[in-house]
Amino acid sequence: MKRKRTIQNRKSHNVRPWLYSAPSLVLIGLIVLFPVLYTGYISLTNMNIYNWFDYTLIGLKNYMTALFVFDAGFLAALLRTVLWTAVNMVLQLVIAFVLASLLNQKELKLRGLYKTILMFPWAMPGYVSILLWKTGIFNSRFGLLNQWMEKLGLQTRVWLSTDVSAFLCCTVVNLWLALPFMIMIMDGALQSVDRSYYECARLNGAGVRQRAFLITLPLIRPVIAPSVIITIFTTFKQFDVVYLLTQQSGSKTGADIHTVLTYAYENAFITNNYGFSSAISILIFLLLIVFSLATRRELKEDG
């Protein structure tokens, strides 16, 4: 009898946690798992606005078009997204490191005030900041940038009309939005470095560059590595900057600098090609999973 009771108690202990977590698991399944599975199913069809209810299964045709037909636009958008992520990430690291290093100089006065001012772009809603840049800075008729060029006797231009200038403008706006976070992380990492290392390095004749590359960067790497990975994810998935500046419906500027997310959005809600857009979304999802697994392994090795 005691043995049976023991077995029953063990079974109840094994089942009880699942019963407690069942509501949250069902909710997660409805909110997360079901949309992913349904998107995967739609990606295997030719669903669009003309055959919303009578679509047919076409297998992997959408994936083949996205991956092997360059004219389809996905590969170009993917390459542009990789370039966008790399450029923004490098600039953020370099600029944040320089500014954080300057803010940590003992001779600098009012450091707290400067740090507070640098946080303003991060505190403002992104949508508001982007539209302020678009209408107040880059506007071809009354934008501040063209007003400055007129006063300098230079020729004004439509900044968001060509691919190169629009890419640079989007990069500037993204840096405006993302730099405060990286500066804050970099500032905290620099403050965690023991000053005795620098004093020993100075006594041994090490210059500023040697102290930066041999002491500062190796010591702050474990601190900033997670924030760098998070920033890479958010930059790769960036949507609002590129879309609001160049691709917003009704106010397109003529520049074709689609990222993978804006390209998926256009196929889903502008051209209404839901099957192809779903295939692109699944490809983006798989790319992010692969990248997350790779970065997780790298973080384990560093730890």
Number of C-alpha atoms within 10 A of each C-alpha: 6 7 8 9 10 11 12 12 12 12 11 11 11 11 11 12 10 11 11 10 10 12 11 11 13 12 11 12 13 12 11 11 12 12 12 17 12 11 18 18 15 21 26 20 21 22 23 19 14 11 10 11 9 9 15 12 14 14 13 12 17 19 20 11 17 19 15 11 12 12 10 13 15 24 18 17 21 18 13 17 21 17 14 20 20 15 13 22 20 11 15 23 16 11 15 23 19 13 16 22 17 14 20 14 10 8 9 10 10 9 15 10 9 12 17 10 11 18 17 12 17 15 11 11 10 18 11 10 17 22 15 13 19 22 15 15 17 22 19 19 14 12 17 16 17 21 17 12 13 12 9 9 9 11 9 14 15 15 23 23 16 15 17 14 15 23 21 15 22 25 19 15 18 21 19 19 21 22 23 22 19 21 24 16 19 24 22 16 19 22 13 12 14 12 10 9 12 18 13 11 16 14 8 9 11 15 11 11 10 13 17 15 11 12 16 19 15 11 17 19 14 14 16 20 15 14 15 17 17 13 19 18 15 13 19 23 17 19 17 17 21 24 22 17 24 26 21 14 12 6 10 15 18 13 18 17 23 25 26 27 24 20 23 23 22 20 19 19 13 11 12 17 19 24 27 26 29 27 26 27 21 18 18 18 13 12 11 15 12 12 15 15 11 11 15 14 12 12 14 8 8 10 7
